[in-house]
Amino acid sequence: MTNPQSVNVSGKKIACGICGILLGALGIHKFILGYTTEGLIMLLVSVLTCGIGSPVMGIIGLIEGIMYLTKSDDEFYNIYMASKKGWF
């Protein structure tokens, strides 16, 4: 039988990873994790530069999305949910 917390971590990890890869420039994956400041930074850089900063934010989101998906559920929980590591 699975632990309800592990199901929640796994679902959040997958959601953050996919959003980081597909919508990384908007910082949606940061908002899902509860990192409002980091999410706003990514969103505002993309929007306020009229899209010029979007490729950089998109690459950051892509890298973070891949990192989220390659970690085990325990590693993901310890690094991004318990320790609140905001960037990479």
Secondary structure, 3 states (H helix, E strand, C coil): CCCHHHHHHHHHHHHHHHHHHHHHHHCHHHHHHCCHHHHHHHHHHHHHCCCCCHHHHHHHHHHHHHHHHHCCHHHHHHHHHHCCCCCC
